[in-house]
Amino acid sequence: MTIISDAEKEQMAHLRSLMEGVSFDGPVPETPYDHQTSVVSTNCSDNDIAEMKMILENLKSVTDSASKTAIVESKIDRTVRDAMATEKTTRGIRYGGKWDIIVEEIENGNKPLKYYSIVHSDTNSVIAKDLILYEVAHYVVRLLNEGKYINHPNIVEMLNKENSFYKYRTDAKDYARKISSLTKSGDSRRVDVYEARYVSAKDKAKSILSEIRQMYKSS
């Protein structure tokens, strides 16, 4: 059995009056419901109100589903826009017909290091140089292609995050080398110190990388 509160009765009666274009003889319900109001319309039966409540709940379900679908379609649409705006070049990719992401590889043992520079294709002006994350380079050209400048707060924030990521990643590598050296020399006391520093730097780099990827996905 559906239990209908007085508040719901008043709200449903008001809604029905709006739908049917008739006057409503009770007060306009407030949100949240004003429990001091004592006048309740009796224009609708409990069955009518229960049916209307079910309809509204179904409408809410459809609206929620549509919102989720819109989010998914938005992500697909962004992917399609990126694909249409991107073309391969001999040096990397060109985005929006005027922003080049130039890829440079440097030998580093078994795994070469990649660096990304952003160049305006019409003027050959270097906008950003030696970025280490493709997500950062792609994020920046997306915003530049929308007409934003290099000093736009979102671009500055992203570039600062990459700088911080690079710093902590480099620190972690340095601490790892130091740990290896101290371990070989038998200096266990200092090993413990550098292990703590290594873990801290590694965790910070990982956290910032996660923030960068979230910003990239949300753009």
C-alpha positions in Angstrom: 0.0 0.0 0.0 1.3 3.5 -0.9 1.2 5.9 2.0 0.6 9.5 0.9 1.7 12.2 3.3 -0.2 15.5 3.6 2.8 17.3 2.0 2.6 15.0 -1.0 -1.2 15.6 -1.3 -0.8 19.3 -1.4 2.1 19.2 -3.9 0.2 16.8 -6.2 -2.9 18.9 -6.0 -0.9 21.9 -7.0 0.8 20.0 -9.8 -2.5 18.7 -11.1 -4.0 22.2 -11.1 -1.1 23.4 -13.2 -1.4 20.5 -15.7 -5.2 20.9 -16.1 -5.2 24.7 -16.1 -7.6 25.0 -13.1 -7.3 27.1 -10.0 -5.8 25.6 -6.9 -7.6 26.3 -3.6 -4.7 25.5 -1.3 -1.5 27.3 -0.6 1.4 26.9 -3.1 3.6 24.2 -1.6 7.0 25.2 -0.5 10.3 23.3 -0.8 11.0 22.0 1.7 7.3 21.5 2.8 6.1 24.0 5.4 4.7 21.8 8.1 3.0 24.8 9.7 0.5 25.0 6.8 -2.8 23.5 7.8 -4.9 23.9 4.6 -4.8 20.8 2.4 -6.7 20.5 -0.9 -9.1 17.7 -1.3 -9.4 18.1 -5.1 -7.5 14.8 -5.7 -8.3 11.4 -4.4 -5.6 9.3 -2.8 -5.6 7.0 -5.9 -5.1 10.0 -8.2 -2.3 11.3 -6.1 -0.6 7.8 -5.9 -0.9 7.5 -9.7 0.6 10.9 -10.2 3.4 10.1 -7.8 4.3 7.0 -9.8 4.3 9.0 -13.0 6.7 11.6 -11.5 9.0 8.9 -10.2 9.1 7.3 -13.7 9.8 10.7 -15.2 12.7 11.2 -12.8 14.1 7.8 -13.7 13.9 8.7 -17.4 15.6 12.1 -16.7 18.4 10.5 -14.7 18.9 7.9 -17.5 19.0 10.7 -20.1 21.5 12.6 -18.1 23.8 9.6 -18.0 23.4 9.0 -21.7 24.2 12.7 -22.4 27.5 12.3 -20.4 28.5 9.2 -22.4 27.5 10.9 -25.7 29.6 14.0 -24.7 32.6 11.8 -24.2 32.1 10.1 -27.5 31.5 13.5 -29.2 34.8 14.8 -27.8 36.6 11.7 -29.1 35.1 12.3 -32.5 36.0 16.0 -32.5 39.6 15.1 -31.5 39.9 12.6 -34.3 38.5 15.0 -36.9 40.8 17.8 -35.7 43.9 15.7 -35.7 46.2 14.8 -38.6 49.5 13.1 -38.7 52.7 15.0 -39.7 56.2 13.8 -40.3 57.1 15.2 -36.9 54.1 14.3 -34.9 50.5 15.5 -35.2 48.7 18.7 -36.1 45.6 19.7 -34.2 42.9 22.1 -35.5 45.0 22.8 -38.6 47.4 25.1 -36.8 48.9 23.6 -33.6 51.7 21.1 -34.1 52.7 18.6 -31.4 56.3 17.7 -32.3 57.6 14.5 -30.9 61.3 14.0 -30.2 62.8 10.7 -29.0 66.0 10.4 -27.1 67.8 7.1 -26.6 67.7 6.0 -23.0 68.7 2.3 -22.8 65.9 0.0 -23.8 63.1 2.6 -23.5 63.6 5.9 -25.4 62.4 9.1 -23.8 59.8 11.1 -25.6 59.5 14.9 -25.4 56.7 17.0 -26.8 56.8 20.5 -28.1 53.9 22.7 -29.2 54.5 24.9 -32.2 52.1 27.3 -34.1 52.3 25.9 -37.6 51.7 29.2 -39.3 54.4 31.2 -37.5 56.7 28.4 -36.2 56.4 30.0 -32.8 57.3 27.6 -30.0 54.4 27.7 -27.4 55.8 25.0 -25.1 58.9 22.9 -25.2 60.1 19.5 -23.9 56.9 18.4 -22.3 57.2 14.9 -21.0 53.5 13.9 -21.0 51.4 13.6 -24.2 48.3 14.3 -22.2 49.6 17.7 -21.2 50.6 18.6 -24.8 47.2 17.5 -26.1 45.3 19.3 -23.3 47.1 22.5 -24.1 46.5 22.4 -27.9 42.8 21.7 -27.2 42.5 24.9 -25.2 44.6 26.9 -27.6 42.4 25.7 -30.5 39.4 27.0 -28.6 40.9 30.5 -28.6 42.5 30.5 -25.2 45.9 32.0 -24.6 49.0 30.2 -23.2 48.5 32.2 -19.9 45.0 31.0 -19.4 44.6 29.7 -15.8 43.7 26.1 -16.9 46.8 25.9 -19.1 49.1 27.4 -16.5 47.7 25.0 -13.9 48.3 22.0 -16.2 51.9 23.1 -17.0 52.6 23.6 -13.3 51.3 20.2 -12.5 53.7 18.7 -15.1 56.6 20.6 -13.7 55.7 19.2 -10.2 55.3 15.7 -11.6 58.7 15.9 -13.4 60.4 17.2 -10.2 59.1 14.4 -7.9 59.7 11.7 -10.6 63.3 12.9 -10.9 63.7 13.0 -7.1 62.4 9.4 -6.9 64.9 8.2 -9.5 67.7 10.0 -7.7 66.7 8.5 -4.3 66.6 5.1 -5.9 70.1 5.4 -7.2 71.3 6.7 -3.8 69.6 3.7 -2.1 71.4 1.3 -4.4 74.8 3.0 -3.7 74.3 3.0 0.0 73.2 -0.6 0.1 76.3 -1.6 -1.7 78.4 0.3 0.9 76.5 -1.2 3.8 75.3 2.1 5.2 71.9 0.8 6.3 71.1 3.8 8.5 71.1 6.2 5.5 69.4 3.6 3.4 66.3 3.9 5.6 66.4 7.7 5.3 66.5 7.6 1.5 63.9 4.9 1.2 61.5 7.1 3.1 62.3 10.0 0.8 61.9 7.7 -2.3 58.5 6.5 -1.2 57.3 10.1 -0.5 58.5 11.4 -3.9 57.1 8.5 -5.7 53.7 8.9 -4.1 53.6 12.6 -4.8 54.5 12.0 -8.5 51.8 9.3 -8.8 49.1 11.6 -7.2 50.0 14.5 -9.5 49.9 12.2 -12.5 46.4 11.1 -11.5 45.3 14.8 -11.3 46.8 15.5 -14.8 45.0 12.6 -16.3 41.7 13.7 -14.7 42.1 17.2 -16.0 42.8 15.8 -19.5 39.8 13.5 -19.5 37.5 16.4 -18.3 38.6 18.8 -20.9 
